[in-house]
Amino acid sequence: MALSAAIAEPKERSSPLRRWVSGFSHRIWAGPIVDAPVIFPRPAAPHLASSADDRFHLHGEAHRIRDRMAVLGALDHAHEVLLRLGFSPPIPDGGRGGTQGFDLYFVDEPIGAEARSDGLDPLASLDAAMAYGVVGNDVPPRLIPACVVDAYAQAALLGLDPAESPRIRRALSAFITYQTLGIAGCEDAIDAWQFAPEEGPFSESLHEGAGGVLFLLVLDARWGGEGRIPAEVLSLARQLTWDGSSLRASPDFWEALEAIAQAKQDRFADLLVGLAIDRLFTGEYAARPELRSIPAPHAFRRGRPRMYSFHTGASPRGVAPGGAIHAEFRLEGLEEGDALNCWVDGEFGFQFTLAALAFDEENRELRRFVSPPGGSNHRAFVPFIVPEGAHRIRLIGISLGFERPDEDLPPPVARRARFILERPEQARAEP
């Protein structure tokens, strides 16, 4: 009854529920659209080997695969992990490739690992593409199992949401590969974001999005998903296109993530800030042994300020939404209870939030100070009080952009930022 009443309201009193129902029930879609994945003809390659249950089939020249059983074993393991994480395997391709299972081709092209579309499945209940995997001749032998699993995961993701950004699919496939083999995709991109922390998590420069695997790992750990959070987010982003040849592109991964965050009482801005801080706790800061091999985010400025007031130069590169800049300073000359005023000062156009974390000499966090996120200012401030035993301060300037990210749109021009530190008593003494 409540739903009927909401839909029956006069136009001038249209409710959010009415607009939501209308948006998904109109025959003509007025929201964002993307092209369907490009269809590629199957490579002409001989059949090499099949798994015992006919689920997987390898094609290519015999010299390309030294240990076929190891490759098939990696695919079998990937299938089990895929299901455990909440994803679905690639949809059946109707016998293309001369088999009834998933086909993987080893080709003489320098393409790493990818999935290629056979076309959309006209009988699927939601948008889905049939796909096969391809591994190029530029893959070193030690990475062949990881690249095989990466290609398989990408094919599965085309079957789940062909409208999703290819960069996010690359991050998801790297996440699946990492959960399967401990290697983050064909490029092993687990640390790519840490060396360019100012980039957005799914930036093209991070191995075409594969570097977003760390964002997914930190997100899953934050929400205690035991590996299932990325699949849950993707499941909410799926849609059905019934008009035209292009695909509906909303909701997308970011929209679904925002909706889940709100359902968990976790504001989207707070989520981005929390993830930016959480990814610091790797390398020398890691409390969990499995994160110690991942380096901490690169700090563009380190040392000890010679005097206060002090400001760094601008960050070498702009800070994209979801990205962050880092600086670290020793607290020599300061005692417990001393105060510092800390700012992140960004160029106009983006919102910034600042986190200041105090560490002792053993890299243990003693205290953190975080400015409230979600304001409209390009500047953010925290009052920092030196805690007992503090050896250094880590500053993290987090960019929130000006709206929720959308991987289908050209990225906004990233804004540079700098840090400012000031002793309050010195600020008062200045004319």
Secondary structure by P-SEA (a helix, b strand, c coil): caaaaaaacccccccaaaaaaaaacccccccccccccccccccccccccccccccccccccccccccaaaaaaaaaaaaaaaaaaccccccccccccccccbbbbbccccccccccccccccccccbbbbbbbbbcccccccaaaaaaaaaaaaaaaaaccccccaaaaaaaaaaaaaaccccccccccccccccccccccccccccccccaaaaaaaaaaaacccccaaaaaaaaabbbbcccccccccccaaaaaaaaaaaacccaaaaaaaaaaaaccccccccccccccccccccccccccccccccccccccccccccbbbbbbbbccccccbbbbbbbcccccbbbbbbbbbbcccccccccccccccccccbbbbbccccccccbbbbbbbbccccccccccccccccccbbbbbcaaaaaacc
